[in-house]
């Protein structure tokens, strides 16, 4: 087909690999760090297992600030740190610091929401049976909130796909860069539409996989 003849499939495959690399690596680190931040916010809140208003307030403010900064601006602000860490501000690896910094507070908030939904009666019952705070966290809080945590990972992953598209527009590679630089700028509609279609497919796969896993682990 003439439409497909305008597409460099090796270039498309490279862009797909870059998008998957940026998304999966940043999602992995954002999930771990975001979960820890979420736990910290939950246990230090008023009435929490380790109530500490100062720590809770400081972390809460940092999370709110990071969530409020638009991703494209965050990338620019993080560029000096990125260059120091990676050695360059271009390419897929250079996008990782800003992607992780953007995703951590987002997932941390989803974790807090998941923890709040856990029945307080279950936690109190565990306390009455002599469970330590750490035992309550990893034997009650995390298992009870697992479906919501997995769903949060799915939502964060989808957000990261859109972030990688924006990052690509300023030189980080991936499908976003391909769609913008080779599709929009060079008026190649074939690349523009196919790149967009692949991004949509990735989003649908993540959503479908997340829904399937949640349905399997949710025993309610």
N, C-alpha and C positions, 0 to 999 in steps of 0.2 A: 504494500500500500504506500502511496505517495506520502501520506500523513506520517507513517512510521519511518520513512526513509530520512526524515529530518532529525531523527533521534540518534545520538551516539550512545549505543547501549553499554559500551564499556564505561563511558563517562557516567551514565545513569546508575550503573551498578556500584561504581566507586562512591557516588553521592549517597546512595542507599546505605552502603556500609558505614559511611561517615555519620549519617543520621542515627543509625542503630547504635553505633559506638558511643556517640555523645549522649544519647538518651539512656541507654542501659547502664553505662558507667556512672553517670550523674545520678540516676535513680537509685542505684545500689548504695552509694555513699549518702545520698539525701535521706534514704529510708533509715539507715542506721543512725545517723546524726540526728535526724528529725525525731525519731522514736525516743532517743535519749533526752532531747530537749523537751519533748512532750511529757515524758515521765517526770522530769524535773519541775515543769510548770504545774503538773497535777499534784505531786506530793508536797510541794511547798506552798500551795494555796491555803487559804484560811480553812482550818479543819482538816488539812491534809495529813498524811502519814509523817511527814517531816516539815511541819508548818514553819515557814520562814518568809515573812512578808517582804523583807529587803531583797532577798535573792529572787523571789517570785516577781517582784515589781521590776527589778533590773532586767531580768530575762524577758519579761513580758514586753517591756518598752523596746528592747532590741529586736524582738520578733516582729512587733508592730511596725517599726521603722523599716525593716528589710522588706516586709510585705507591701509597704506603701510605695516603695521606689519602683517605678516602671522598669521592666527588664532591660530594655534597650539603653536606658540611662545607667542602670546598674552595671552593665557590661563596660560602659565607658569609664565609670568610677573605679572598677576593679582592674582596669588595664595595667596600671603600674605593678600591682600585686601579681597579675597573670604573667607579665613579662619577667618578673623576678623569679617566679616559680617554674614557668615552662620555658622561658627564653625567647618567646615570641608572642605576638598578639594575634597571629593569623593561624588558621588551621583548626581541626576538630579538637585537638588536645587543649588548645588555648581557650576554648569555650567552656571547658569543664569547670574551672573555678567559679565563674559567674553563674553557670547552670546550677551548681550545687548550692551556692549561697542563696539563689532565688528559690530553690525547691525546699530547702531545709525548714524555713519558717512556715511555709505553706503546709507541709506534711505534719509539722509539729502541732499546728492548730487542729488538724484533722485527728491527730492522736488524742489531744486533750478532749475533743468532743466525744471520741470513742470511749475514753475512760470515764467521762461523766455519766455516760449511759449505763455503766455497770451498776447493778443494784447495790446500794449502800448496805442493805441488810446482809448480803453475802460477805461483804468486807468486815462488817461488825461481827458476824458469826465466826469468821476466821480468827479475828482478834480474841474473841471469848474462848476459843479453843487453844489459845496459846501460840498462834502463828506469829512469827516475827514480821516486821515491816517488809523485809526483803522477800520473805516467803509469800506474803500477800501480793507483792508486785508480780513475781514470776509464776506463782501457782494459782492466783485468783484474777488479778487485774488483766494481765496479758492474755490468758486463755479466754476469759469472758468477753474481751473486746476484740478478739482475733478477726472475726468477720468484718467488723468495721475498719480495722487496721488494714486488712487486705484490700478492702474497697478503697481506702484512702491511698494506698500504693497505686492502684489503678488510675485514680483521678490525678494523682501527681504525675504519673507516667504520661498521661494524655497532655497535661499542661507542659511537660518538658518537650514533647514533640513540637508544640507550637513555639516554645522558646528557641528550639534549635532552628526553626524556620526563620525566626527573627535574627538569630545569631548569624545565620548563613548570609543574610543580606549585607552584613558588614565584614565578610571575609572569613567566616569560620567553616565554610564548606558545607556539605550535606545537600539535601534536596531543596532546602530553602535558598541556598546560594545558587543552585542549578536553575531553579524556577525563576529567580530574579535576574541573575546575570546573563544566563543563556536563553531564558525564555522571554521575560518581559523586556529587558534592555535591547536584546537583539531581535525582538519581534518574532520569535520562534514559538508559535502557539502549541506545536506538538510537544515540545519539552515542558512548556508551562502547564499544559493540561495533564500530561502523564505524570509529572512530578507531584502535582496537586492530588491526583488520583491515588498515587502510591501513599502519600501522607495520610489520606482519608482511610485507606485500607489498613495501615498500621494502627491508626486510632481505633478502628472497628475491631481489629484483632485483640488489642489490649483490653478494650471494654468487654468483649465476649469472653476472653480468658479470665478476666477478673470476676465477671458474673458467675462463670462456671465454678471457679474455685470457692467463691463465697457460698454458693448454693451447696457445695459439698461439705464445708466445715461449719456452716450455721446449723446448729442443732435445735434452735428455738422453734 
